Amino acid sequence: MKNLLKNALQAVPRSTTPNHKSRLGPRHLALVRAPKPAKAQKQTRNAQKPGKQESVETRAPKAPTSSLADAHSLAESLAKDTSWIFDGIKSDMRHENWADALRKLDNYLEDPMSPQRDEASFLKGLCLVKQGDKKGAKRIFIQYLKRWPSGKRAEEIKAILSSFR
């Protein structure tokens, strides 16, 4: 068995370079050079019996990755930047996935602190119109006009409501 392994290993062509790592690409080298975990530090402490000591391995303490203020500011910036949410909703609407768009809009509108509730309400009304639910759309549009009478979509909503009559 050992002879078979030796013969098989001798039959494998070897690299002409002295370092086998040089044949690897940059992705493989990154794997080879992966950072090592923190080394454990040995500490000794007195055991319960006098005269005896036992060694205990402890890890170096981890440094905090970020403070609470950094996490809070990140959460606030993500809450304010809702463009990615509306990109997904508008994409669903372009592909006529009205149910998916309505589900996302309802989810967005559940939070009373959502920054673009007026736009979400308008889009929800449009989805309901496209689905054929004019009664539901009318209800949403009237709520929009009560809450944001001079909103940026108010004129469009008034035109849509006048077309229902």
Secondary structure, 3 states (H helix, E strand, C coil): CHHHHHHHHHHCCCCCCCCHHHHCCHHHHHHHCCCCCCCCEEEEEECCCCCCEEEEEECCCCCCCCCHHHHHHHHHHHHHCCHHHHHHHHHHHHCCCHHHHHHHHHHHHCCCCCCCHHHHHHHHHHHHHHHCCHHHHHHHHHHHHHHCCCCCCHHHHHHHHHHHC
